[in-house]
Amino acid sequence: MLAMLVVALLFISLGVQMVLGRVLERSFDRVQQQIARMSAFVQEHVSAMRMLAAYTQEGAMTAAFQRANEAYTRSNNITSGQLPV
């Protein structure tokens, strides 16, 4: 009698574990998908922040390039024998 009870409880336990395992696996998959979505969102916006930061520096970089270009033009004109501009 006791052996039958143990075997019955064993099968019940296995059934519960299988059902809970499937439920937990689906839940885990949903959580992983949500984490992947959040990660993609964050990555996209961090890249956008870098791009915006670069654009805000555009004026300063343009001015720095213009100064370097003018210095190059002056030195090139002097070495080639032309009058400075």
Summary of the structure (lengths in Angstrom):
residues: 85
radius of gyration: 35.0
end to end distance: 109.4
largest distance: 113.6
contacts: 160
relative contact order: 0.04
helix: 91%
strand: 0%
